[in-house]
Amino acid sequence: MILIALLFTFSVFADFHSTDLVNCSIRQEMRIDQEGYLQAKVLYADAKSQFLPTLSAGITPTANRVREENSNASVTSLSLEQKLLDLENWTLKDVADVGVKISLLTILQRSYENSNSALDTLVSINLLENQRRLLEIQYQSFKLSMQIISTGSKLGISDSNDLLQLQATVFSNESELKRLEFEIQLQKANFERFFGYRSVSIGEITLVPEQKKVVVEKIPTVSVLTALVEQSELQRKALNRGMLPTLSLRGSYSTVTADHPSQRGRYPQSDASVALVVDVSNIWKESDQRSLQQPIVNNRSNRLAYTSKILTNEFDQIENEISVLKQRLPILEKRVDVTQESKKVSQAKLRLGRMSFLELQQAEVAAFNASNDLFSLELRLKQLLIKKELAMGFDTSQPIKVTCQL
C-alpha cells in the first residue's frame, strides 16, 4: 500500500531538486482532486464488511386460540450468521484493495504529467528571460554606439543616416523589452495559478551527481497500467470463484412467552440451533461475464506492453539527444567567443569611423544569436536531464512524504 503523507513547509530555500517539482505537483493534486482515492477506500471498506457477522433480533407478537380461550404470545429471537468460506467475495476484497492502490498511482501519474508540463513551461519562461537579458545587453550596446555615431556625425566622420537608423533600432529594442517583460510576468502568473507554486529558473535546479538509466516500470504511467492488469486478473478470478459454493455458520436462539397464565406451560420456553450452511446456488451463474472478462485482461496487458515500449523508445531518444547536445556544446561556446570578439572589433572600428551601421548591426545580431543558441542548448540539455530525474523520482514502491518548498 502506498502511503501519501502531506507535510507542508513554508521555508526559504537556497536551491532545490527535481523532487521538489514532484512533491509540489503531488501536493497540488491532493489539494484539488483526491475524490477517486476516497471513493476507492469506501469501496474497500464495503468489500471488507461482507465478512462481518450478520446479526438480527426481534420480538414478534402472535395470537393463538387454545381451549376456546384467547391467548397472546410473544416470540423473542436472536440469529447470527458468519461466513466461513466465500472465495468470490474474498477475491473482490483484493480487487478493491488494488483499486485503492490504482487511485493513489493515478494521483502520481497526474503529478508526473504535471511535473513535466511545469518543466516545459519553466523552459519557455527561461527562454524569454534570456532573450530579455541579451536584448538588454544589445540595447545598451546600441545606445553606446549611438553616442559614438552622434559624436562622429558632428565631426563629419560618421554618416548621419546611420545615426537615424541606430535611433530607430534603439526605439525598437526598447519596445521589444517592454513586450518581453509583460509576457514574462504573464506567464509567471499563469504558472503559479495553474501549478500552485512559484516559477523558478532551471539553473537553480540541482541535479544528482550521477544519473542512472531510467527504469520504465517505475514511471507512474506504467505503474497504473500494471495495477490495472492486476485488478482485471483478480476480477476474472473472482468471476471464476463465483461458481463455487459458500460456507456459513448459522446460529439461532428464541424464547416464547404466553400472556395467559394457564397457557404458559404449554409453550416451549426456548429453542436454540447451530448449523453449517452450504450454498450451492452459485453453480447456476451465467458464464457470459467470465467469458467477457478475458478480453479486458488482454486489452490492458497489450496497453501496458505498448506504453512501456513507447516510453522506452522515448528515453532512448533522450539519451541520444543528450549525447549529441554534449558534442555540440563546445562548438557553440567557441562560436560565442568568436562573435563576442567580432563585436569588440566592430565597436573599435566604429569609434574610428570605419564601420557603417549595417556592419555594426550584423555584428550585434551575430553575437546575440550565438549567445541565445548557446543558452538554448544548455537549457535543453538540463531539461532532458531533469526529465530523466522526474521519471526516476516516483518510486511507487516506497512511502512518499510530500514537502513542497516552492
C-alpha positions in Angstrom: 0.0 0.0 0.0 1.3 3.4 -1.0 1.0 6.0 1.7 1.0 9.7 0.9 1.5 11.9 3.8 1.2 15.7 3.3 3.7 17.7 5.2 3.5 21.4 4.3 6.5 23.6 4.9 7.0 27.3 4.2 10.7 27.9 4.3 13.0 29.9 2.2 15.4 27.7 0.3 18.8 28.1 -1.3 18.4 25.5 -4.0 16.1 22.7 -4.9 16.0 19.4 -6.8 13.7 17.8 -9.3 12.0 16.1 -6.4 10.6 19.5 -5.4 8.8 19.6 -8.7 7.5 16.1 -8.0 6.4 16.9 -4.4 4.7 20.2 -5.4 2.8 18.5 -8.1 1.6 15.8 -5.7 0.6 18.4 -3.2 -1.4 20.3 -5.8 -3.2 17.1 -6.9 -4.0 16.1 -3.4 -5.4 19.6 -2.8 -7.8 19.7 -5.8 -8.6 16.1 -6.6 -8.4 13.1 -4.3 -12.0 12.1 -4.7 -11.1 8.9 -6.6 -8.8 7.8 -3.8 -11.5 8.5 -1.1 -14.1 6.6 -3.2 -11.8 3.6 -3.6 -11.3 3.5 0.2 -15.1 3.4 0.6 -15.4 0.5 -1.8 -12.6 -1.3 0.0 -14.3 -0.8 3.4 -17.6 -2.1 1.9 -15.8 -5.2 0.5 -14.3 -5.9 3.9 -17.7 -5.5 5.6 -19.0 -8.5 3.6 -17.2 -10.7 6.1 -18.7 -9.2 9.2 -21.2 -11.4 11.0 -24.9 -10.9 10.3 -26.9 -10.3 13.5 -30.6 -10.0 13.7 -33.0 -9.8 16.7 -36.7 -9.3 17.1 -39.9 -9.6 19.3 -42.9 -10.9 17.4 -46.4 -10.9 19.0 -48.6 -13.9 17.9 -52.2 -14.8 18.7 -53.4 -18.4 19.3 -56.8 -19.9 20.4 -56.4 -22.7 22.9 -59.3 -24.4 24.6 -61.7 -21.7 23.4 -59.6 -19.2 25.2 -57.7 -16.4 23.5 -54.0 -16.3 24.4 -51.4 -13.8 23.2 -47.8 -15.0 23.0 -44.6 -13.2 22.1 -41.5 -14.7 20.4 -38.1 -13.2 21.2 -35.5 -14.3 18.7 -31.8 -13.8 18.0 -29.9 -15.1 15.0 -26.3 -14.9 14.0 -24.6 -15.8 10.7 -20.9 -15.8 9.9 -19.4 -16.5 6.6 -16.6 -19.1 6.8 -15.8 -19.6 3.1 -16.7 -17.2 0.3 -13.8 -17.1 -2.2 -15.6 -14.8 -4.6 -16.1 -12.0 -2.1 -12.6 -12.6 -0.7 -11.2 -12.0 -4.1 -13.4 -9.0 -4.6 -11.9 -7.6 -1.4 -8.5 -7.9 -3.1 -9.9 -6.2 -6.2 -11.0 -3.3 -4.0 -7.6 -3.2 -2.3 -5.9 -2.9 -5.7 -8.4 -0.2 -6.6 -7.1 1.9 -3.7 -3.6 1.4 -5.0 -4.7 2.4 -8.5 -6.3 5.6 -7.2 -3.0 6.6 -5.5 -1.0 5.7 -8.5 -3.3 7.7 -10.7 -2.6 10.7 -8.5 1.1 10.1 -9.0 0.6 9.7 -12.7 -1.2 13.1 -13.0 1.6 14.6 -10.8 4.2 13.1 -13.1 2.5 14.6 -16.1 2.1 18.0 -14.4 5.7 18.0 -13.4 6.8 17.6 -17.0 4.3 20.2 -18.1 5.7 22.5 -15.4 9.2 21.8 -16.6 8.3 22.7 -20.2 6.6 25.9 -19.1 9.6 26.9 -17.0 11.9 26.3 -20.0 9.6 28.6 -22.0 9.8 31.3 -19.3 13.6 30.9 -19.0 14.0 31.3 -22.8 12.0 34.6 -22.7 14.1 35.8 -19.7 17.3 35.0 -21.6 16.0 36.9 -24.7 15.2 39.9 -22.5 18.7 39.7 -20.9 20.5 39.5 -24.3 18.3 42.2 -25.7 19.1 44.4 -22.8 22.8 44.0 -23.5 22.2 44.7 -27.2 20.1 47.7 -26.3 22.8 49.2 -24.1 25.4 48.5 -26.8 23.3 50.2 -29.4 22.8 53.2 -27.1 26.6 53.5 -26.6 27.1 53.2 -30.4 24.5 55.8 -30.9 26.5 58.2 -28.8 29.7 57.4 -30.7 28.0 57.9 -34.1 26.4 61.1 -32.9 29.8 62.5 -31.9 31.3 61.3 -35.2 28.4 62.9 -37.1 29.2 66.3 -35.6 32.8 65.8 -36.5 31.9 64.8 -40.1 33.4 61.3 -39.9 30.0 59.4 -39.5 27.0 59.1 -41.8 24.0 60.9 -40.3 21.7 58.3 -41.8 23.5 55.7 -39.7 22.5 57.7 -36.7 18.9 57.8 -37.7 18.8 54.0 -38.3 20.5 53.4 -35.0 18.0 55.6 -33.2 15.1 53.6 -34.8 16.8 50.3 -33.7 17.1 51.6 -30.1 13.4 52.5 -30.0 12.6 49.1 -31.5 14.7 47.4 -28.8 13.1 49.4 -26.1 9.6 48.5 -27.3 10.5 44.8 -27.5 12.0 44.8 -24.0 8.7 46.1 -22.6 6.8 43.4 -24.5 9.1 40.7 -23.2 8.7 42.0 -19.7 4.9 41.8 -19.9 5.0 38.3 -21.5 7.3 37.0 -18.7 5.1 38.4 -15.9 2.0 37.0 -17.6 3.5 33.5 -18.0 4.8 33.5 -14.4 1.4 34.5 -13.0 -0.3 31.8 -15.1 2.3 29.2 -14.0 1.7 29.9 -10.3 -2.1 29.9 -10.7 -2.1 26.6 -12.6 0.6 24.6 -10.9 0.2 26.0 -7.4 3.8 27.2 -6.7 6.1 30.0 -8.0 8.1 29.7 -11.1 11.9 29.3 -10.8 14.9 29.3 -13.0 16.0 25.9 -14.5 19.5 26.9 -13.5 18.5 26.8 -9.8 17.7 23.1 -10.0 20.4 20.9 -8.6 21.0 17.6 -10.5 22.1 14.4 -8.9 25.8 13.7 -9.3 25.4 10.6 -11.4 22.3 9.7 -13.3 21.3 6.1 -13.9 19.2 4.6 -16.7 15.5 5.2 -16.4 13.6 2.2 -15.1 10.4 2.4 -17.2 8.5 0.1 -14.8 8.7 2.7 -12.0 7.2 5.5 -14.1 3.7 6.2 -12.7 2.1 5.8 -16.2 3.4 2.2 -16.4 2.7 1.5 -12.7 -1.0 2.4 -13.2 -1.4 0.1 -16.2 0.4 -2.7 -14.3 -2.0 -2.3 -11.4 -5.0 -2.2 -13.8 -3.8 -5.6 -15.3 -3.5 -7.0 -11.8 -7.0 -5.8 -11.0 -8.6 -7.2 -14.2 -6.9 -10.6 -13.5 -8.4 -10.6 -9.9 -11.8 -9.7 -11.3 -11.5 -12.7 -13.7 -10.5 -14.8 -10.7 -13.5 -13.6 -8.7 -15.9 -14.4 -11.5 -14.5 -18.0 -11.7 -14.7 -18.4 -8.0 -18.3 -17.1 -8.1 -19.4 -20.6 -9.2 -18.0 -22.2 -6.0 -20.2 -23.0 -3.0 -20.1 -20.7 0.1 -20.0 -22.0 3.6 -21.5 -20.2 6.6 -22.0 -20.8 10.3 -25.6 -20.0 11.4 -26.9 -20.0 14.9 -30.3 -19.0 16.3 -32.0 -18.7 19.7 -35.6 -17.9 20.5 -37.9 -17.8 23.5 -41.7 -17.9 23.6 -43.8 -16.3 26.3 -47.6 -16.5 26.7 -49.6 -13.8 28.4 -52.3 -16.0 29.9 -51.0 -17.8 33.0 -52.8 -21.1 32.2 -51.1 -21.4 28.9 -47.5 -20.6 29.7 -46.6 -24.1 30.5 -47.8 -25.3 27.1 -45.2 -23.3 25.2 -41.5 -24.3 24.8 -39.6 -21.8 26.8 -36.6 -21.6 24.5 -35.1 -23.1 21.4 -31.5 -23.0 20.0 -29.8 -24.3 16.9 -26.4 -24.3 15.2 -25.8 -25.3 11.6 -23.3 -25.2 8.9 -24.9 -23.9 5.7 -23.6 -24.7 2.3 -25.0 -22.5 -0.5 -24.5 -24.1 -4.0 -26.8 -21.7 -5.9 -23.8 -20.0 -7.5 -23.3 -23.1 -9.7 -26.1 -21.9 -12.0 -24.5 -18.5 -12.6 -24.3 -17.3 -16.2 -20.9 -17.7 -17.8 -21.1 -14.6 -20.1 -19.3 -12.4 -17.6 -16.5 -14.8 -17.2 -16.0 -15.1 -21.0 -16.1 -11.4 -21.5 -13.5 -10.7 -18.8 -10.6 -12.3 -20.6 -10.6 -9.7 -23.4 -10.4 -7.0 -20.8 -7.3 -8.6 -19.3 -5.8 -9.0 -22.8 -6.5 -5.4 -23.7 -5.0 -4.0 -20.6 -1.9 -6.2 -21.0 -1.5 -5.0 -24.6 -1.8 -1.4 -23.5 0.8 -2.0 -20.8 3.3 -3.5 -23.3 2.6 -0.8 -25.8 3.1 2.1 -23.3 6.2 0.5 -21.9 7.7 0.2 -25.4 6.8 3.8 -26.2 8.4 5.2 -23.0 11.5 3.0 -23.5 11.9 4.5 -27.0 11.3 8.0 -25.7 14.1 7.8 -23.1 16.4 6.1 -25.5 15.9 9.1 -27.8 16.5 11.4 -24.8 19.8 9.6 -24.2 20.8 10.1 -27.8 19.9 13.7 -27.8 21.9 14.3 -24.6 24.9 12.8 -26.3 24.5 15.0 -29.4 24.0 18.1 -27.3 27.1 17.5 -25.3 29.1 17.2 -28.5 27.6 20.5 -29.9 28.2 22.4 -26.6 32.0 23.2 -27.1 31.4 24.2 -30.7 28.7 26.7 -29.7 31.0 28.0 -26.9 33.7 28.7 -29.5 31.1 30.4 -31.7 30.1 32.7 -28.9 33.7 33.6 -28.2 34.3 34.5 -31.9 31.1 36.6 -32.2 31.9 38.5 -29.0 35.4 39.2 -30.3 34.0 40.4 -33.6 31.6 42.6 -31.7 34.5 44.3 -29.8 36.4 44.8 -33.1 33.3 46.4 -34.6 32.9 48.8 -31.7 36.5 49.8 -32.0 36.2 50.4 -35.8 33.0 52.4 -35.1 35.0 54.8 -32.9 37.4 55.3 -35.8 34.5 55.9 -38.2 35.5 52.9 -40.3 32.2 51.0 -40.0 28.7 51.6 -41.2 25.6 50.9 -39.1 24.7 47.9 -41.2 28.1 46.2 -40.4 27.6 47.1 -36.7 24.1 45.6 -36.7 25.3 42.4 -38.3 28.0 42.0 -35.6 25.5 42.7 -32.8 22.9 40.3 -34.3 25.6 37.6 -34.7 26.6 37.9 -31.1 23.0 37.9 -29.9 22.1 34.8 -31.9 25.3 32.9 -30.8 24.6 33.6 -27.1 21.0 32.8 -27.5 21.7 29.5 -29.3 24.2 28.5 -26.6 21.8 29.3 -23.8 19.0 27.3 -25.6 21.3 24.3 -26.0 22.4 24.4 -22.3 18.8 24.8 -21.2 17.6 21.9 -23.4 20.4 19.7 -22.1 19.4 20.4 -18.5 15.7 20.0 -19.3 16.4 16.5 -20.6 18.5 15.6 -17.6 15.7 16.8 -15.3 13.2 14.8 -17.3 15.2 11.7 -16.5 15.2 12.6 -12.9 11.5 13.1 -12.9 11.0 9.7 -14.4 13.1 8.2 -11.6 11.7 10.4 -8.9 8.5 8.4 -8.5 9.4 5.3 -6.6 5.9 3.9 -6.2 7.1 1.0 -4.0 8.1 3.4 -1.2 6.0 5.7 1.0 6.0 9.3 -0.3 6.4 12.2 2.0 5.4 15.4 0.3 7.4 18.6 1.3 6.8 21.4 -1.2 9.2 24.3 -0.6 8.4 26.3 -3.6 
